[in-house]
Structure formats: structure tokens, C-alpha cells
Amino acid sequence: MTECIPEQMSFGSIGRREMVAKFDGGMITSNGGVLLLGAVEKRIKLLERFAECFIDSRDARFVELPVQHLAGQRVLGLALGYEDLNDHDALRRDPVLAAVVGAVDVAGTGRRRSVDRGCALAGKSTLNRLELSTASEDRYKKIQALRRLALQGTVFAKAQCHTLRKKLLKIGARIRITARKLWVSLPTAYPYRDVFIAAVRRLHDLPLRI
């Protein structure tokens, strides 16, 4: 049984130390590894080309999120393992995913409708109106491109897509937004830290696709 006081919970002692929990972790994402997919996108422009397949028939006066952001959100969500559109009612608040998709207002503070403020990305209803008939293929193309371009010679050189998602993409991270930077603090004890850093360097060294 736990002893609780406002905003602080005690879970007993470990030696001399009391184990205390609080809901004060700030903004946290479980999708820190999506930064790798963002680096891949800058090189292969898959989402950009995919978005060009759609005709945007929406009234421009009421459009906040371009098709490229919607397509990117859906495909990257699938790559991260979020199959259900309902998941995006929570994912739309993830500033790291928003940044990778291309949103400038990653915290969603400037949205027109008050109900959307705090959400940089689209909800399930908006995404439901976007046909992603090839989404399943494209999510794997993105992960396969990551393996081909950045993971050769590593322990993940021949890894399956589900393994890469679990080991390299689903990383918990703390988020801090300042006026000039979006800080993504990845775990110090992350076991594949060297592979991750090497992959980022390889991707940055690749030429941009024109």
C-alpha cells in the first residue's frame, strides 16, 4: 500500500533511500527515435513525393495543416507502430513527431480553434478523411531506407522492421521547448546509443535529394 500526499507518492524504502514518485517529468515522448526517420526523410524525400500524389480539395481559408504534414503524420505513425487512427488523438500532442513532420509551431500554441491548441498535429477525424492507400508499404520503405543508408556494418544491418522499430524508434525522451531550440533528451543508459549516433552521422553525410 502506498502513502500519498498531494502530487507526491511514496513507495517505501530501498536501504536508506525513500522511493518517491511525482508527476513532474514535464513533456515526455516514447517516440524519440523518430528523429532517425526524420533524418532519412531529408535525404530520400519519400513523404514529400508521397504527398504530391494527393489532390487537396479543402477550402484554403480553413486549412491549417498541409497535406504533406497529414501524410507524414500518418505514415510515421504507422512506422512507429500506431496502426489505429484513434492513437493520433494522443500523438497529435507529441512535439518531436510534429517537428519531424515539418510543423513550425511544435507545441500547437498558435492553432485557430481553442480545442486544437496544444496539438501541433491532426486528430483522428482529419486523418480519417485522408486516403492512405499505400501507407503500409511506405512505412516499411522508410524503415528499410534507414537500415540501408545508416545501419550497414552494425548489429542492425539485417534486422527486421519490427526489431528496428522496437530498438531504435521507440525510445523514451524528455522534451524541452525554448525560443530557439527543441531539446530532445534521450536516455543516458540507452543501450544502442553508439549505433544511434553513428546512424545520425551517416545520414547527415549523405547528399540531399533534389
C-alpha positions in Angstrom: 0.0 0.0 0.0 1.4 3.4 -0.9 1.4 6.5 1.2 0.3 9.5 -0.8 0.4 13.3 -0.3 -0.6 15.9 -2.9 1.5 15.3 -6.1 3.9 13.0 -4.2 3.7 9.3 -3.8 5.9 7.2 -1.6 6.6 3.6 -2.5 8.6 2.5 0.5 12.4 2.5 1.1 15.4 0.9 -0.6 18.1 0.9 2.0 18.4 4.5 3.2 16.6 5.9 0.3 12.9 6.5 0.1 11.4 5.9 -3.3 9.2 8.8 -4.2 7.2 9.5 -7.4 5.7 12.7 -8.7 4.0 13.8 -11.9 6.7 16.4 -12.6 8.6 14.9 -15.5 7.5 17.6 -18.0 6.9 16.7 -21.6 8.0 13.2 -22.4 7.7 11.2 -25.6 8.1 7.5 -26.2 9.0 8.1 -29.9 12.4 9.7 -29.6 13.8 7.5 -32.3 11.5 9.1 -34.9 14.4 11.7 -35.3 16.2 9.0 -37.3 13.3 8.7 -39.7 13.3 12.5 -40.0 17.0 12.4 -41.0 16.1 9.7 -43.6 13.3 11.8 -45.0 15.7 14.8 -45.5 17.8 12.5 -47.8 15.2 10.5 -49.7 12.1 12.9 -49.7 9.7 9.9 -49.6 7.0 11.7 -47.7 7.3 14.8 -49.8 6.8 12.8 -53.0 4.1 10.7 -51.4 2.1 13.8 -50.5 2.3 15.0 -54.1 0.0 12.1 -55.0 -2.9 13.8 -53.3 -5.2 16.5 -54.6 -6.1 18.8 -51.8 -9.7 19.9 -52.3 -10.2 21.6 -49.0 -11.2 25.2 -48.7 -7.9 27.0 -48.3 -9.4 29.6 -45.9 -9.9 26.9 -43.3 -6.7 24.8 -43.8 -4.1 24.9 -41.1 -2.2 21.6 -41.8 -0.9 21.0 -45.3 -1.4 17.6 -46.9 2.3 16.9 -46.6 2.0 17.1 -42.8 -1.1 14.9 -42.7 0.5 12.3 -44.9 3.8 12.4 -42.9 1.9 12.1 -39.6 0.0 9.1 -40.7 3.0 7.3 -42.3 5.4 8.0 -39.5 2.7 6.9 -37.0 2.4 3.6 -38.8 6.2 3.2 -38.8 6.2 3.7 -35.1 3.6 1.0 -34.7 0.4 3.2 -34.3 -2.0 1.3 -36.6 -5.2 2.8 -35.2 -6.3 6.3 -36.1 -7.5 6.7 -32.5 -3.9 6.8 -31.4 -3.4 10.1 -33.1 -5.7 11.9 -30.6 -2.7 11.5 -28.3 0.1 11.5 -30.9 -1.0 15.0 -32.1 0.4 16.4 -28.9 3.9 15.0 -29.5 6.3 17.9 -30.4 9.0 15.6 -31.6 6.8 13.9 -34.1 5.4 17.4 -35.1 8.9 18.6 -35.7 9.9 15.6 -37.9 6.6 16.1 -39.9 7.6 19.7 -40.6 5.5 21.7 -38.2 7.0 25.0 -37.0 4.6 25.5 -34.1 5.6 22.2 -32.5 3.6 23.0 -29.3 0.5 23.9 -31.2 0.0 27.1 -29.3 -1.0 29.1 -32.3 -3.9 26.9 -33.6 -7.0 28.8 -34.6 -9.5 26.8 -32.6 -9.2 26.7 -28.8 -9.9 22.9 -28.9 -6.8 22.4 -31.1 -4.4 24.4 -29.1 -1.6 22.4 -27.6 -1.9 20.0 -30.5 0.5 20.6 -33.4 -0.8 17.8 -35.5 -4.1 16.4 -36.7 -6.6 14.3 -34.8 -8.2 11.1 -36.0 -11.1 12.7 -37.7 -8.9 14.8 -40.0 -6.7 11.9 -40.8 -9.7 9.7 -41.5 -10.6 11.9 -44.4 -7.2 11.4 -45.9 -6.9 8.3 -48.1 -3.6 6.5 -47.4 -4.0 3.5 -49.7 -0.2 2.8 -49.8 0.6 3.7 -46.2 1.5 0.2 -45.2 4.1 0.0 -47.9 5.5 3.4 -47.3 6.1 2.9 -43.6 8.3 -0.1 -44.4 10.1 1.8 -47.2 11.1 4.4 -44.6 12.4 1.9 -42.1 14.2 -0.1 -44.9 15.8 3.1 -46.1 17.1 3.7 -42.6 18.7 0.2 -42.5 20.2 0.6 -46.0 21.6 4.1 -45.6 22.7 4.2 -41.9 22.9 0.8 -40.3 25.2 -1.2 -42.6 28.0 -2.8 -40.5 26.0 -2.5 -37.3 24.2 -5.1 -35.3 21.0 -4.0 -37.0 22.3 -4.4 -40.6 20.0 -7.4 -41.2 17.3 -6.6 -38.6 13.6 -6.9 -39.4 11.5 -3.8 -39.4 9.7 -4.7 -36.2 13.1 -5.0 -34.5 14.3 -1.7 -35.7 11.1 -0.1 -34.5 11.4 -1.6 -31.1 15.1 -0.9 -30.6 15.8 2.3 -32.4 12.5 4.2 -32.8 10.6 3.6 -29.6 12.9 5.5 -27.3 11.6 7.4 -24.3 12.8 11.1 -24.2 12.2 14.2 -22.3 11.2 17.3 -24.3 12.0 20.9 -23.6 11.0 23.8 -25.9 12.8 27.1 -25.8 12.6 30.1 -28.0 15.3 28.8 -30.4 15.5 25.1 -29.9 13.5 21.9 -29.4 15.6 19.8 -26.9 15.1 16.1 -27.0 16.9 14.5 -24.1 17.4 10.8 -24.8 18.2 8.3 -22.0 21.8 8.2 -20.8 21.6 4.5 -20.4 20.1 3.8 -23.8 21.9 0.6 -24.9 22.2 1.4 -28.6 23.5 4.9 -28.1 26.6 4.4 -30.2 24.6 2.9 -33.1 22.1 5.8 -32.9 24.8 8.4 -33.0 26.7 6.7 -35.8 23.5 6.4 -37.8 22.8 10.1 -37.5 26.3 11.0 -38.6 26.0 8.7 -41.7 22.6 10.3 -42.6 24.0 13.8 -42.2 26.9 12.9 -44.5 24.6 11.8 -47.3 23.7 14.2 -50.1 20.3 15.7 -50.1 17.9 14.5 -52.7 16.8 17.3 -55.1 
